Amino acid sequence: MTSMYGQEYSCTLPQVEEEDSSEKIPVDEKSTDIKELLKPMKTGSCLLKGKDWWTYEFCFGHYIKQFHIEDGQIIGQVITLGLYDSDYDWSNDTDEDKFKHVKQRYHSQYYVNGTKCDLTGHPRSAEVRLYCEEDAGDYIYRVDEPGTCNYVITVHTSRLCSHPQLKPLPAKKAYSIPCHPLLNEEQYSSYMKKLNEEKELADRKRSQWLNSQQERLQEMKNENMHNIESIEKQKMSLKSEAEKEKNPIHDKSETDKSDESSSSEEKKSSSGKSNEAIVESYLFQEYDRELEKLKSILPPEKFSILKKSIQKHFDAILDEAEEDESSELSEEAKDLSYQKLTKFKKCF
């Protein structure tokens, strides 16, 4: 096929399974008693339908009329479109084939001897076609005039839905027809080139994304290693401080040391405490900075894992301090070291 712009297309028609329209519906006397299904309508209310100027009134099994209404009142002449005459006979032998094969899905009633038609000189007549509509009441669906003064009134009702012949036909499946443009050699080459370019671009983007993810993972690993090294250095610094407390430096001259013991001890004590406070403050600041840096870089779950790892390191140091029975540290020095380690641990 060819489009309005001259482009030719190749289309593939789908395989469609044809329905067997010759399948016969068995005649069942009970199921064909349509009059019994519709009998309650004869004693029910008449149906009204407004269309343009006219209002149509259908009284089942009695008559069909049309008239004009204004302010709830009938104005002018009331025209009779027909009086009830007969129903379509589904059991008539001459109509048996129609009953079994035709796609007619409605029941007909015939109304005759209506008001004389000015154009034809004959009485008006009408056919009422009753269709099944499940979960619906009785109502006039539409009014048509296919011939002069000859009417077709379409009525929908749920009363006929128990009849197998009058059930609506199942909706036919819609099939799609795929079409593709026919290309000459040059167009085909250009088309394939474009496809290859799109594929290469997609591959490049995928490769770039994978590389970026790998780089990100490597950065996280390096960051973790750096943090662990920093913790190890701080651990060594703490051990060094503990060693200093264990082996204080003395002057070579015992005489000078004994002579100036009083003033020297006071100065050392003051200086030691001052240096210790500075070192301790510095270490705490370093820990705080490292923790804040880790918290801002690492995901929460990674930070939690690292935090647990640090806690294990300090637990090990505390265990060593508690279990070192051969330590020559004074009780005061041991208590001081233990307090420092515990304080560092609480930072985490």
Stockholm file with secondary structure:
# STOCKHOLM 1.0

chainA/1-348         MTSMYGQEYSCTLPQVEEEDSSEKIPVDEKSTDIKELLKPMKTGSCLLKGKDWWTYEFCFGHYIKQFHIEDGQIIGQVITLGLYDSDYDWSNDTDEDKFKHVKQRYHSQYYVNGTKCDLTGHPRSAEVRLYCEEDAGDYIYRVDEPGTCNYVITVHTSRLCSHPQLKPLPAKKAYSIPCHPLLNEEQYSSYMKKLNEEKELADRKRSQWLNSQQERLQEMKNENMHNIESIEKQKMSLKSEAEKEKNPIHDKSETDKSDESSSSEEKKSSSGKSNEAIVESYLFQEYDRELEKLKSILPPEKFSILKKSIQKHFDAILDEAEEDESSELSEEAKDLSYQKLTKFKKCF
#=GR chainA/1-348 SS CBCTTSCBEEECCCCCCCCCTTCCCCCCTTTTCHHHHHHHHHTSCCEEEEETTEEEEEETTTEEEEEEEETTEEEEEEEEEEEEEEECCTTCGGGHHHHHHCCCCEEEEEEECCSBCTTTSSBCEEEEEEEECTTCCCEEEEEEEEETTEEEEEEEESTTTTSGGGSCCCCCCCCCCCEEECCCHHHHHHHHHHHHHHHHHHHHHHHHHHHHHHHHHHHHHHHHHHHHHHHHHHHHHHHHHHHHHHSCCCCSCHHHHHHTHHHHHHHHHHHHHHHHHHHHHHHHHHHHHHHHHHHHHSCHHHHHHHHHHHHHHHHHHHHHHHHCTTCCCCHHHHHHHHHHHHHHHHTC
#=GC SS_cons         CBCTTSCBEEECCCCCCCCCTTCCCCCCTTTTCHHHHHHHHHTSCCEEEEETTEEEEEETTTEEEEEEEETTEEEEEEEEEEEEEEECCTTCGGGHHHHHHCCCCEEEEEEECCSBCTTTSSBCEEEEEEEECTTCCCEEEEEEEEETTEEEEEEEESTTTTSGGGSCCCCCCCCCCCEEECCCHHHHHHHHHHHHHHHHHHHHHHHHHHHHHHHHHHHHHHHHHHHHHHHHHHHHHHHHHHHHHHSCCCCSCHHHHHHTHHHHHHHHHHHHHHHHHHHHHHHHHHHHHHHHHHHHHSCHHHHHHHHHHHHHHHHHHHHHHHHCTTCCCCHHHHHHHHHHHHHHHHTC
//
